[in-house]
């Protein structure tokens, strides 16, 4: 069986080849550079996205796709760079590299420009579904280095609320574009054991919402069984096709 066609738009990026430079503006010290493209594996002729982020991948994920029918989160891969000047640890009063940044949290807000009333309605029910803070693993990034992280920017509960609110709009192949605005925060260790917070400028990532667009029944001869699906990325119905765990008429024998 031939591998399936990827559904994700990609773009060859020259950003990875640009040198990092020091900057006095704290918002330039920590930078979300881009969303690297997912790596893929071929499993029995089916293309499956790998739940890993590689900052060295020069191909960029331009936008995501989330099939709301399955109520899963959306996870984005990010390349995060430390753009601070390198400070020699031997000359630092606290004996460490003052240019090192440790990640702490991400602030995420969601918007639906085509239907702002939908987001307003979901937010009125529960504000945490459209604006929230995600604690991050305290990864340390040295000056001039970058690190790949995975971040859930659409919670499962938000996907389910969007599916309910946009059911009619997404039926029959319709789409809506969700914009996730992400702001990362970290801190530097400075003299006296104090922490100096560093905040990245906003990074916007668009996600196309659809209903049933990622389900591929080809392995079942075009007839899927109801129930569980496999594939996607990070266990989510996003970016790559999902396939039925079983086909109609399967007896399990």
SEMARKE-520687 format. One record per residue (C-alpha): x, y, z. Coordinates in steps of 0.1 Angstrom, whole numbers, padded with zeros to 4 digits, always signed. Example, Ala and Ser with C-alpha at 12.3 -4.5 7.8 and 13.67 -1.06 7.14 Angstrom:
<atoms>
+0123-0045+0078 +0137-0011+0071 
</atoms>
This chain:
<atoms>
+0000+0000+0000 +0014+0034-0009 +0019+0060+0019 -0010+0085+0023 -0006+0121+0012 +0002+0145+0041 -0025+0171+0048 -0002+0196+0064 +0011+0227+0045 +0048+0230+0048 +0073+0258+0040 +0111+0255+0036 +0124+0280+0061 +0156+0299+0061 +0152+0310+0097 +0172+0281+0111 +0203+0294+0093 +0202+0329+0108 +0226+0335+0137 +0212+0344+0171 +0223+0378+0184 +0222+0394+0218 +0196+0421+0225 +0189+0445+0253 +0152+0442+0250 +0140+0414+0273 +0113+0405+0248 +0140+0397+0223 +0160+0377+0248 +0135+0348+0246 +0120+0341+0212 +0096+0317+0198 +0112+0313+0164 +0088+0290+0145 +0069+0257+0145 +0091+0230+0130 +0074+0205+0108 +0065+0171+0125 +0088+0142+0116 +0069+0113+0100 +0070+0075+0100 +0056+0050+0075 +0037+0023+0093 +0022-0004+0070 +0019+0021+0042 +0002+0047+0064 +0020+0080+0072 +0020+0087+0109 +0033+0119+0125 +0059+0116+0152 +0052+0133+0186 +0085+0150+0187 +0100+0184+0178 +0134+0188+0161 +0146+0225+0160 +0171+0214+0133 +0143+0206+0110 +0144+0234+0084 +0108+0228+0072 +0081+0249+0090 +0046+0239+0099 +0027+0269+0084 -0006+0261+0102 -0023+0232+0118 -0055+0212+0112 -0077+0200+0140 -0107+0177+0134 -0131+0186+0161 -0152+0154+0157 -0128+0136+0180 -0126+0161+0209 -0088+0159+0212 -0064+0187+0222 -0041+0204+0196 -0004+0202+0204 +0020+0226+0186 +0058+0220+0182 +0078+0251+0189 +0114+0261+0185 +0123+0284+0214 +0156+0304+0212 +0177+0322+0238 +0188+0354+0222 +0207+0368+0253 +0243+0378+0252 +0267+0351+0264 +0280+0359+0299 +0311+0341+0311 +0302+0322+0343 +0337+0328+0358 +0331+0365+0357 +0296+0363+0370 +0290+0372+0407 +0269+0341+0413 +0292+0317+0393 +0266+0308+0366 +0260+0320+0331 +0237+0350+0336 +0225+0347+0300 +0209+0313+0306 +0171+0312+0305 +0149+0287+0322 +0114+0283+0308 +0085+0287+0333 +0051+0290+0316 +0031+0298+0285 +0001+0321+0283 -0023+0312+0256 -0054+0330+0242 -0077+0318+0214 -0096+0338+0189 -0119+0330+0160 -0119+0361+0137 -0146+0346+0115 -0170+0340+0144 -0159+0361+0174 -0193+0355+0191 -0185+0318+0193 -0153+0324+0213 -0171+0350+0234 -0199+0325+0241 -0174+0298+0251 -0155+0322+0272 -0187+0333+0290 -0193+0297+0300 -0157+0291+0312 -0130+0317+0306 -0103+0291+0311 -0113+0275+0278 -0101+0304+0257 -0075+0321+0279 -0052+0300+0301 -0016+0295+0314 +0003+0263+0309 +0032+0255+0333 +0063+0244+0314 +0090+0220+0323 +0119+0242+0335 +0141+0236+0306 +0173+0256+0306 +0185+0272+0273 +0220+0286+0270 +0226+0319+0251 +0227+0313+0214 +0209+0279+0217 +0174+0268+0208 +0152+0241+0223 +0121+0223+0209 +0091+0221+0231 +0056+0207+0228 +0027+0228+0240 -0011+0220+0242 -0026+0252+0229 -0062+0239+0224 -0075+0218+0254 -0098+0189+0248 -0127+0207+0265 -0122+0236+0242 -0123+0214+0211 -0155+0198+0223 -0170+0233+0229 -0160+0244+0194 -0175+0212+0179 -0208+0220+0196 -0208+0257+0186 -0196+0253+0151 -0214+0221+0141 -0235+0236+0114 -0207+0258+0100 -0182+0228+0097 -0207+0204+0083 -0202+0194+0046 -0166+0203+0044 -0167+0238+0060 -0137+0252+0079 -0130+0279+0104 -0096+0293+0114 -0087+0295+0150 -0058+0317+0160 -0038+0308+0191 -0017+0336+0205 +0012+0323+0226 +0035+0342+0250 +0063+0323+0267 +0079+0333+0300 +0111+0323+0316 +0137+0337+0340 +0174+0343+0344 +0193+0337+0376 +0211+0370+0386 +0232+0382+0414 +0220+0375+0449 +0200+0345+0439 +0172+0367+0425 +0152+0358+0394 +0148+0382+0365 +0117+0373+0344 +0121+0372+0306 +0090+0373+0284 +0089+0365+0247 +0069+0386+0223 +0036+0371+0211 +0037+0342+0186 +0005+0335+0166 -0003+0301+0153 -0033+0294+0130 -0053+0262+0132 -0079+0252+0106 -0109+0235+0123 -0129+0209+0104 -0154+0182+0110 -0145+0147+0098 -0119+0160+0074 -0090+0139+0087 -0107+0105+0087 -0093+0082+0059 -0112+0050+0053 -0089+0038+0024 -0074+0010+0044 -0109-0004+0049 -0119-0002+0013 -0137+0031+0019 -0160+0018+0046 -0150+0027+0082 -0164+0011+0113 -0177+0034+0140 -0155+0038+0170 -0118+0043+0178 -0093+0057+0153 -0055+0056+0151 -0029+0080+0137 -0028+0117+0141 +0000+0133+0161 +0006+0129+0199 -0026+0109+0200 -0047+0138+0187 -0068+0141+0156 -0046+0168+0141 -0024+0175+0111 -0023+0140+0096 -0050+0115+0086 -0066+0093+0113 -0076+0058+0104 -0102+0034+0118 -0089+0010+0144 -0112-0016+0128 -0131-0019+0096 -0168-0025+0091 -0174-0063+0091 -0142-0071+0111 -0148-0100+0135 -0115-0095+0153 -0104-0130+0144 
</atoms>
